[in-house]
Amino acid sequence: MTTPGHTPEDISTIATTDQGLVVLTHLWWGAEGPADDPFAADRDQLRAAREKVLALNPALIVPGHGAPFAPSPSTPL
């Protein structure tokens, strides 16, 4: 799925597992942050792509720079 923001050409890989939907992405660094990607090419695109991924109700997000995490209401947009 296209998910620009971190870079204009970013994609996220989505997999259905026995535990639920898993998204591998560069939209988040990790559950601990940073909330704002300091290297984001376009902050508005990043926020829109994060909303797009969270709307899928993933069970797990595997970020490009940190440990996998289960999204929660406090997951930054």
C-alpha positions, -999 to 999 in steps of 0.1 A, spaced: 0 0 0 14 34 -8 21 54 24 41 85 15 53 109 42 86 95 55 96 97 19 75 105 -11 77 69 -25 72 50 8 51 18 9 38 -3 37 35 -41 35 4 -56 49 1 -92 60 -29 -111 74 -18 -135 102 -35 -157 128 -30 -129 153 -45 -103 129 -33 -77 105 4 -68 106 18 -37 89 55 -33 81 61 5 76 84 35 80 55 57 92 66 53 129 100 48 144 86 29 173 59 29 200 80 53 221 83 79 193 94 103 182 58 114 175 71 136 147 94 120 122 124 145 121 132 133 86 97 133 72 96 146 36 60 158 41 43 160 75 8 163 61 13 132 40 28 113 69 -2 121 91 -26 110 63 -7 78 58 -7 70 95 -45 76 96 -48 53 66 -29 25 83 -46 29 117 -80 27 100 -72 -9 90 -71 -17 128 -38 -36 126 -30 -59 155 7 -51 151 29 -24 135 65 -33 126 83 0 122 114 6 102 135 17 132 122 0 164 105 -29 180 70 -41 168 41 -26 187 4 -29 190 -12 4 182 -33 21 208 -53 53 212 -20 70 221 -3 60 189 8 93 173 -7 105 140 
